[in-house]
Amino acid sequence: MTWTPYADLDDLLAELLDHWGRILGDNLAGAYLQGSFAPVEELATVDHLGREWLFSNHGSRELVWDDHCNRGYTRWILRTHGIALTGPEPRSFMEPVPADLLRAEARTAIPTLMTDLATWLDIDTLAWGQRYAVVTASRILYTLATAEVASKPGALEWAQRTLDPRWRPLLAQVRDERVRGWEPDRPPRPGEAAAARAFAAYAVEWAAAHH
């Protein structure tokens, strides 16, 4: 099967799908490249938004109960861009995520973005963290403005076109250096963490002024 542009990833997905099928049998209603282990009836309607589902974090080998993938923006991504490994297309059984709900999530997230990131990420010691903060702020503002969810490159491109031109050098730096990946041992250059915090503060002001 071909689901992605990467043969090795497709092989891994096929192997996982085979394991899930043997374990779950007829209880496997569908598998998609997005999200957690979700009951179909809870996934179909936003009435169950925020319920905890079994979730595996990046790089983790353990499942935990978390609402990480049961939020408006993750549901929008699944319904709009989800890749079906098996089962029906998400649009066929998921109701649309209301625009007001997506914007409300964004309004709630932007004022506490840096505080929330600081609970698990130190942008003063990780260059990757500086980039992540800028990208996340850009994605939140994009959702606030459009009631849609952008990819990381798409959000940076939108921010370059839409936000105050003084942020273009920072946005270009983040865009160009995203190819570096995680880099757990590389610290940010002098001033980069401060620039990310300043951009996040600007994002709060922009959100308040425009929405």
Secondary structure as the mmCIF struct_conf table of DSSP 4:
data_model
#
loop_
_struct_conf.conf_type_id
_struct_conf.id
_struct_conf.beg_label_comp_id
_struct_conf.beg_label_asym_id
_struct_conf.beg_label_seq_id
_struct_conf.end_label_comp_id
_struct_conf.end_label_asym_id
_struct_conf.end_label_seq_id
BEND BEND1 THR A 4 PRO A 5
HELX_RH_AL_P HELX_RH_AL_P1 ALA A 7 LEU A 24
HELX_RH_3T_P HELX_RH_3T_P1 GLY A 25 ASN A 27
STRN STRN1 ALA A 31 TYR A 32
BEND BEND2 LEU A 33 GLN A 34
STRN STRN2 PHE A 37 PHE A 37
HELX_RH_AL_P HELX_RH_AL_P2 VAL A 40 LEU A 43
BEND BEND3 ALA A 44 ALA A 44
HELX_RH_3T_P HELX_RH_3T_P2 VAL A 46 HIS A 48
TURN_TY1_P TURN_TY1_P1 LEU A 49 GLY A 50
STRN STRN3 TRP A 53 PHE A 55
TURN_TY1_P TURN_TY1_P2 HIS A 58 GLY A 59
BEND BEND4 ARG A 61 GLU A 62
STRN STRN4 VAL A 64 ASP A 66
BEND BEND5 ASP A 67 ASP A 67
TURN_TY1_P TURN_TY1_P3 HIS A 68 CYS A 69
BEND BEND6 ASN A 70 ARG A 71
HELX_RH_AL_P HELX_RH_AL_P3 GLY A 72 HIS A 81
STRN STRN5 ALA A 84 THR A 86
BEND BEND7 GLY A 87 PRO A 88
HELX_RH_3T_P HELX_RH_3T_P3 PRO A 90 SER A 92
TURN_TY1_P TURN_TY1_P4 PHE A 93 PHE A 93
HELX_LH_PP_P HELX_LH_PP_P1 MET A 94 PRO A 98
HELX_RH_AL_P HELX_RH_AL_P4 ALA A 99 ALA A 109
HELX_RH_3T_P HELX_RH_3T_P4 ILE A 110 THR A 112
HELX_RH_AL_P HELX_RH_AL_P5 LEU A 113 ALA A 118
TURN_TY1_P TURN_TY1_P5 THR A 119 TRP A 120
TURN_TY1_P TURN_TY1_P6 ILE A 123 THR A 125
HELX_RH_AL_P HELX_RH_AL_P6 ALA A 127 THR A 146
BEND BEND8 ALA A 147 GLU A 148
HELX_RH_AL_P HELX_RH_AL_P7 LYS A 152 THR A 162
BEND BEND9 LEU A 163 LEU A 163
HELX_RH_3T_P HELX_RH_3T_P5 PRO A 165 TRP A 167
HELX_RH_AL_P HELX_RH_AL_P8 ARG A 168 GLU A 177
HELX_RH_3T_P HELX_RH_3T_P6 ARG A 178 ARG A 180
TURN_TY1_P TURN_TY1_P7 PRO A 184 ASP A 185
HELX_LH_PP_P HELX_LH_PP_P2 ARG A 186 ARG A 189
TURN_TY1_P TURN_TY1_P8 PRO A 190 GLY A 191
HELX_RH_AL_P HELX_RH_AL_P9 GLU A 192 HIS A 210
#
